[in-house]
Each structure stands twice: as C-alpha cells, then as structure tokens.
Amino acid sequence: MNTAFRFSLQTFKGNALKGFIKHASTSTENPKTAIVMMNMGGPQKTDQVHDYLHRIMTDRDMIQLPVQGTLGPWIAKRRTPEVQKKYNEIGGGSPILKWTEKQGELLCKQLDKTSPSTAPHKAYVAFRYVDPLTEDTIKQVEKDGASRVVFFSQYPQYSCATSGSSFNEIYRVYTTRPVPSRITFSVIDRWPTHPLLAKTVAERIRAELKEIPEEKRKETVILFSAHSLPLKAVVRGDAYPYEVGSTVQLVMEELGFSNPYCLVWQSKVGPLPWLGPFTDDAIKDYVKQGRKNFILVPIAFVNEHIETLHEMDIEYCHDLGKELGVENIRRAAAPNDHPIFIDALTDIVTQHLNGATAINPKFLTRCPHCTNDNCKKTKSWFGKLCKPLAI
C-alpha cells in the first residue's frame, strides 16, 4: 500500500512553540487600522488543553448541554487526558496561532500598499477559547490607538456555532467596558465564494494529485471534509452547510470537474444526529464500491490544527487507510501562507476598507428558527455599532 500522509511535525521542532505567545502579527506602532482576525484557536501547549475544553464545553453557542454549568466542566475534565495525548502526537500543541499570525503579517504588508489611505495596518489575533483571548485582544487594540477596527472572521463559511460565538463574545466584552467613540468599527463575517479562496484550494489539490500515479489520477476521489454540525442547527437555518457547498462548487469549477468528488463531514461530538455523511464512513463505503484512491481536502479550515494534523492525517489517512488497504490516500494542505491565499485575504479586506458597507445585511439577519437571545442582542448591537462608511 502506498499511503501518503502529512504530519508536518517540523512545525513544532526546535523552538517553534516559543513564537506562539505573541498576540499580534505585526509590530506596527500606533496603527490607523486594526484587523482583528477571529477564530476558535487551539492550545499551544498541553497544559492549556483543560481550560480550552472547559471554555468550549461551557459555551452554549458552540454546544448545548443539559445542566451545562455542571456537565460541561465534567466533560472537559474527563476528556483532557485523551485530547492531550492527541496534541502530543502532533508535536505538543496546535500551530493555528503561528499560521494566523503569519497570515496577518503578510496581509498587512500588502494592505499597506493596496489601501494606503487606511494604512498603517496591524493584524491582531482574537481566539475564542485560548490565548490570545478576544477580551485581551480588544484591550490591546484600544491601547494601541487604532482609529478603525475591522473584525475579520477567519471562518470562510459562517456558522452560528463558530463565527456567531466569536461575534457574541465581542458583544459580551463590550457590555463590561465602554465602546470607544473615536473608533470606526466594521465586520467581515464570511467569504465562502471568493474566487482566490477557490483557486488556493484547487492549487493544494493539484499538488496532491501529482503525487498519485498517473494511471490512478483520474479515478481518485476528492473528499472535501468540513467540521460537521448538529442537525438541529441545520433545521434551525444555519447558513454553514450551503456556504461550505458553495465553496466546493467553485473549487471543482476551478479544477474543471476533473475528478469524482463528495462533500463529507468530520468531528461529530455526542450522541445527537449530526450532518453527514461522515468522512471516515464515506471512505469505508467508497472502498466497498471499489474505490482505492483518495485526496482529503480541509475545505472549511484556513490553517493547520488538530483536525487536519490528527483527525485527517493520523486517524483517516494513516490508520484508516492502512486498515482498509487503500492504494493512495493523501491530504491537501490547508491554505496556510499560500501566496494566492494571502492575495485572497488582501482583496477581501481591501474591498471592504474601500467600500461603503460596514456590515453584511445577512449577518444582521437571524436564522428563521433562532431562539438564541445572545444572537438577538449581538446582531442588534452590531447593527448600531457599524455605521455606513464614507467612500
């Protein structure tokens, strides 16, 4: 069996983890424009795992549990050793902060050229569940004296459980501190159909297809894998599934529909029904159908983290691939610092900075069956906060 997979452990060797403690991606003093790059984050060291899980398990935007204040902390404590083991197997921590900082640094270098009227720009990282936490980042942005702040979601496809939780946290922070009147705020909440995002993912796939023997290349199944979502969220009207699907469609158009493909879902948690088919089950059943060559694509992740480096690389590509006797199973790299992806980020922010729309009307629209009072308050607050921008 010729199973190829990527651990990227070199990311963690030497002193690489020392660089993770920085909160900003650039060293610009007194920026005019702050670009706040929002994501869930990941522990850089195993001793951060418990607090990371505790924050997730007690966040009702991310997951709903009965008696959450009691059950959530219990689950976090119980799962900590297992999750720590997984992080040890990918080198001791998540590289998501390193990649986000790198993306922010490269983005701001280009923004200073493409949007000189809003320069200098400085990128900040605001994680939801681990340092640098959103509240600390907001304090730093205000301290640095930016006159304009762009809250830029690093989830290309919007979900109430991910992007929504990050925006709810910003609102929560500002219920405990005054909103600076000198700052102009705006929001980039989603960007699933940006052509350069599709082009980046297509390039990552082409790189892996070249590693498949030529006679097997055309029959290789491309599996676009995204974090799953509870079906009750889908029924509620969460935009995430169809936004992920729109990205897949554009990527396959970029590839000229060269291969069979399928959108699959990973990382289900708990006993309730979740959106499928699940990635591992899809691989198993395709093998039963006679398929023996696969490329897994992280379609909703813009940088490497536990779900690419462990779940996709180790659990699926290595362990499951070996168990099923596949011929070739590879994983396309996340966008990371691919030049086309940096161009995508730059174009998204440049158009936003030079446009007249401070906030997407879709963001201000709740899901049709939304019952989350936090969501209601957050969207109302952002609607008042983000005024139309002058061109």
Steps between C-alpha positions, in 0.01 A plus 500: 500500500632843406333712767631855518415732784637817654565563868690828451684434824782723388269784592544410863869413517772710656377821652197547277250505785673798660361725232141414588477738794482814283158659475547704183622406156681828433707738707347820358484774763183711518314335211225692326310180419481185714409174330368266770528142372245286683508122542437236766874442556683199634728429799866566429602277792337197657453675835255736325275215385275487807417871499448486123251213532331662800430816300359295210283279718352797688430706185133452413555655157738218416327209674178463699499261796249435777616660829792640300660672798555160661523258207724718284788526752467126574533410131796737462683342793422147382615564142818691585742201515370358170529835321843569651615167355386611154686828525813314611470285188514810276796653680362639825266776389295664228666714229184706441639809677825485305316478168249771589778737603687425179189559291437828680855619451496428126150646467593831659817537293284481188221715644743785559551501122147426378322733743741780589218726621431263791867421576685413711321173569562260784363147538383364835397147590180453701438138601179384662627224729874549558757780518498755349139524617260744336468722808878542534537574129232770510679666792827494302336647188359788702835555676681519164271784393353372172234729358339224293438137595397224262376180665605241240367146547750234399218254439429538124155345549277643773353287777322617812713255700835637383490847343183578696662407831798727427276796419287431807819513706590843362157625604543343845837675546346836420221450753774532763693795352414820311510499120766753390330776304818577305502156332310415181401133507413268212455126443607236245290205608535250209668452162420147372488589130807714460665382175852507643396277789375247245818538297716440809318178591515384139878555497537297820301217340703509178819465703369177655361363173850521354614256769242240393621261225382635167294193418308543829466879492169538319323246719621659826205614711528850645335512843436854622485465878351763732413503868150360538203672662211364707194446283292715731724793403448422132122488548520829690638659183876522560667619179811286540407188295403687183792743532745209524328347196542824307875492564521139381316588180741783419805282570375228267429761232859615542612138451275456197310225683798276430425240768216334689436691821278516807440735793542311829498598867726429797541560876155397623464531877236332716204270428263740319457483118758704306537598136646217288636303326791480741848503351615163636175327407518644148852362453391157623200483269690631198755224557212250500399646163848428367656844544859484618642853451404811696599857572356660815453877487448723807242725334397703807839536672742775392796372699635180650371393840395188691224406255738496203819378666342230715149414386567520128871406483528238773150360553382501139799506264731277703298279734179457298684490169722220629202313646308514171798426278457804277754563225544875547348735756640850529399821672513839333667764712291778652540844337754610767734757337441406136563821297162477325327469838678809631382676185147381583515643852645824365229538237223426749623761748597759237155490343346526845719793607427693182130414485197665654357198682611460860305181565335229293118510517508120509699517824229715655232246401433226753429140402127456433457274805755674725418495873842617624460821695875564484482493122209745501681747726831468313355567156300796626810644666722455193232659284526815710878482538592467132386814319511540119851593389592798289671411171 
